[in-house]
Amino acid sequence: MRIEELFDVRDLVVVVTGGAGGIGFGIANALADNGSKVLLLDKDADRLKGAVTELCKDGARVEGKAVDAFDAENLKNVLDDLVAREGRLDVVFANAGISGGPGFLAADGRRNPAGALEAVSDELWDSVIEADLMSVVGMMKAAAPHMKRQKAGRIIVTTSVAAAKAENFVGYPYIAAKAATAHLVRQVGLELAKYNVQVNAIAPGPFLTTIGGNRMADPIVRRAFESAALLHRMATPEEIQGLALLLASPAASYMTGAQFSVDGGALAGHIAHRDGAIG
């Protein structure tokens, strides 16, 4: 099979949540540039309008709908309407999510009382679990009936390297939600395999996005996250595109129930030098 056939995503009907910026926009851009029909969902209507305009400037087929991905009933209605118009649903990227508050260490390596286990409020736990876990559940529940009926489809979830390892600088609710989501991917993949529906996760490492109130603009915070990657830098949203295209394409026909990291080597560990530097 030639490479243009192996990675062919032309005319696929694709939905991306949290698609107006960051990793979601990078994913949408890759699919749209390669011929997919993309529906962007995002609760920020103004930012969404700009994203759709940007993606459509070269003739791509992209539309946007201002939807809170955490509203399961509304999400179901949007997907039902899309299938009624297009006749099918090929790929969904459950990407929307929020930050989980501070970790128990600050960026300078000092203990951060606000991130200690006993300091995390019930309200923060509830909001992060709702946004980062239950929004994925809602997307899966909305997409599964359509994909089961057509006996084909791809569900791709954005998790995090925090789903696979402990994190000093990331809040407890975020880690818990992402770990639960990674296991959910395995479980749903197990159920839907019978219907030829593949379910996988993308686990980003340190990426330059605005999640967490754009705290990566702080050079101290940025250096802390850069030091966690073997490549000693943070990724840009464009660097998620290769894996997103792979998982949506025929090239991933035998891949399901798995989590794939794009993390600059963050999961590989690090070397602590005698002078205390990490490298």
C-alpha positions in Angstrom: 0.0 0.0 0.0 1.3 3.4 -0.9 1.8 6.0 1.8 -0.9 8.2 0.5 -3.4 5.3 0.9 -2.0 4.1 4.2 -2.6 7.5 5.8 -5.6 8.5 3.8 -8.2 10.5 5.9 -10.0 12.2 3.0 -13.7 12.6 3.4 -13.8 11.2 7.0 -16.4 12.9 9.2 -14.4 14.0 12.2 -15.4 15.7 15.5 -12.8 17.5 17.8 -13.8 18.8 21.2 -11.8 21.7 22.6 -10.9 22.4 19.0 -10.5 26.2 19.1 -7.0 26.2 20.3 -4.0 24.2 21.6 -3.8 20.5 20.9 -7.4 20.4 19.7 -6.7 23.0 17.0 -3.5 21.1 16.0 -5.5 17.9 15.6 -8.2 19.6 13.6 -5.7 21.3 11.4 -4.0 18.0 10.5 -7.2 16.3 9.6 -8.7 19.2 7.7 -5.5 19.8 5.7 -5.6 16.2 4.6 -9.2 16.3 3.4 -11.4 15.3 6.3 -14.7 17.0 7.1 -14.1 18.5 10.6 -16.6 19.7 13.1 -14.9 21.8 15.8 -16.6 22.0 19.2 -15.6 24.5 21.8 -17.4 26.6 24.4 -15.5 29.8 23.5 -17.6 31.0 20.6 -15.3 33.9 19.7 -12.2 31.8 19.7 -14.1 29.1 17.8 -15.1 31.5 15.0 -11.4 32.5 14.6 -10.3 28.9 14.5 -12.8 28.0 11.8 -11.8 31.0 9.7 -8.2 30.1 10.0 -8.7 26.4 9.0 -11.0 27.2 6.1 -8.7 29.8 4.4 -7.2 27.1 2.1 -10.5 25.5 1.2 -10.7 23.0 4.0 -14.1 21.7 5.0 -14.5 22.8 8.6 -17.4 24.0 10.7 -17.7 25.0 14.3 -20.4 24.8 17.0 -20.2 26.5 20.3 -20.8 23.6 22.7 -19.7 22.8 26.2 -18.2 19.4 25.9 -19.1 18.8 29.5 -22.8 18.9 28.7 -23.5 15.3 27.8 -27.0 15.8 26.5 -26.1 18.7 24.3 -23.1 16.8 23.0 -25.3 13.8 22.1 -27.7 16.1 20.2 -24.8 17.6 18.2 -23.5 14.2 17.2 -27.0 13.0 16.3 -27.5 16.0 14.1 -24.2 15.5 12.4 -24.9 11.9 11.6 -28.3 12.9 10.3 -26.6 15.3 7.9 -23.5 13.4 6.9 -24.9 9.8 7.2 -22.0 8.6 9.4 -19.5 9.4 12.1 -15.9 8.2 11.4 -13.7 9.7 14.1 -14.1 11.6 17.3 -11.3 13.3 19.3 -12.4 13.7 22.9 -9.8 16.4 23.7 -11.5 19.1 25.8 -10.3 19.3 29.4 -9.1 21.7 32.2 -6.1 22.0 34.5 -6.2 20.4 37.9 -4.8 23.1 40.1 -1.3 23.3 41.5 0.9 20.4 42.3 2.5 19.8 45.7 5.8 21.3 44.4 6.1 24.8 43.0 8.1 25.4 39.8 11.2 26.4 41.9 11.1 23.0 43.6 9.8 24.2 46.9 6.8 22.6 48.6 3.5 24.2 47.7 1.0 24.1 50.5 -1.9 24.9 48.1 -1.2 21.7 46.2 -1.0 19.4 49.2 -3.5 16.6 49.3 -5.4 17.9 52.3 -5.6 21.4 50.7 -7.4 20.3 47.5 -11.0 21.4 47.8 -13.9 19.1 47.1 -15.1 21.7 44.5 -11.9 21.4 42.6 -12.0 17.6 42.6 -15.6 17.7 41.3 -14.9 20.2 38.6 -11.8 18.4 37.2 -13.4 15.0 37.3 -16.4 16.3 35.5 -14.3 18.1 32.9 -11.5 15.6 32.3 -13.2 12.3 32.9 -17.0 12.6 32.6 -16.7 14.8 29.4 -14.9 11.8 27.8 -17.6 9.4 29.0 -20.2 11.7 27.5 -18.5 11.8 24.1 -18.0 8.0 24.1 -21.7 7.5 25.0 -22.8 9.9 22.2 -20.5 8.3 19.6 -20.7 4.6 20.4 -24.3 3.9 19.1 -23.5 5.5 15.7 -20.3 3.6 15.4 -21.7 0.3 16.5 -24.5 0.6 14.0 -22.1 1.3 11.1 -19.6 -1.2 12.4 -16.7 1.2 12.1 -15.2 4.2 13.8 -12.4 5.6 15.8 -12.6 7.2 19.3 -9.4 9.0 20.3 -9.0 10.5 23.7 -6.4 13.1 24.9 -5.1 11.8 28.2 -1.6 12.9 29.6 1.7 11.4 30.7 0.2 12.1 34.1 -2.0 9.1 33.5 1.1 6.9 33.6 3.4 8.5 36.2 3.4 10.6 39.3 3.8 14.4 38.8 5.3 17.0 41.1 3.9 20.0 39.4 0.4 18.8 38.5 -2.6 18.8 40.7 -4.1 15.6 42.3 -7.5 15.8 40.5 -5.9 16.1 37.1 -3.7 13.0 37.6 -6.7 11.0 39.0 -9.0 12.0 36.1 -6.4 11.3 33.4 -5.5 7.9 34.9 -9.1 6.9 35.0 -9.6 8.1 31.4 -6.7 6.0 30.2 -8.2 2.9 31.8 -11.6 3.8 30.4 -10.0 3.7 26.9 -9.0 0.1 27.5 -12.4 -0.9 28.8 -14.3 0.7 26.0 -11.9 -0.6 23.5 -12.6 -4.1 24.9 -16.3 -3.7 24.4 -16.4 -2.0 21.0 -13.8 -4.2 19.3 -16.7 -6.5 18.3 -18.1 -3.7 16.2 -14.8 -2.8 14.6 -14.6 0.4 16.6 -11.1 1.3 17.8 -10.5 3.3 20.9 -7.1 4.8 21.7 -5.5 7.6 23.7 -2.9 10.2 23.0 -0.9 11.1 26.1 0.9 14.5 25.6 3.8 15.5 27.7 4.8 19.1 28.3 3.1 21.1 25.5 2.9 24.9 24.9 -0.8 25.6 25.3 -3.0 27.9 27.4 -4.3 25.3 29.8 -3.8 26.2 33.4 -4.3 29.9 32.8 -1.3 30.1 30.4 1.2 29.5 33.3 3.7 28.3 30.7 4.3 32.0 30.0 6.2 32.1 33.3 9.8 31.2 32.5 10.4 29.5 35.8 7.4 27.2 35.2 8.4 26.6 31.7 11.9 25.5 32.6 10.5 23.1 35.2 8.4 21.4 32.6 11.2 21.5 30.0 13.5 19.7 32.5 11.0 16.8 32.7 11.5 15.9 29.0 14.7 14.3 27.6 14.6 16.7 24.7 14.8 19.6 27.1 12.0 21.6 25.5 8.2 21.8 25.3 6.3 20.7 22.3 4.1 22.8 20.1 0.5 21.6 19.1 1.8 20.8 15.6 3.8 18.0 17.1 0.6 16.1 18.0 -0.4 16.0 14.4 1.5 12.9 13.2 0.0 10.6 15.9 -3.5 12.1 15.4 -3.3 11.4 11.7 -2.0 7.9 12.3 -4.8 6.9 14.7 -7.5 8.3 12.4 -6.1 6.6 9.3 -6.0 3.0 7.8 -2.4 2.7 9.1 -3.9 2.2 12.7 -6.2 -0.6 11.6 -4.8 -3.0 14.2 -4.4 -0.6 17.1 -7.0 -0.4 19.9 -7.2 -0.1 23.7 -3.8 1.6 23.9 -2.3 4.8 25.0 0.5 6.4 22.9 2.7 9.1 24.4 4.0 12.2 22.6 6.2 13.5 25.5 9.8 14.2 24.4 10.9 11.3 26.5 9.2 12.4 29.8 8.1 8.8 30.6 11.6 7.5 30.0 12.9 9.1 33.3 15.8 11.4 33.7 19.4 11.6 35.0 20.1 13.5 38.2 23.7 14.9 37.9 26.0 15.3 40.9 25.5 19.0 40.8 21.8 18.6 41.2 20.9 19.4 37.6 18.5 17.2 35.6 19.4 16.1 32.1 
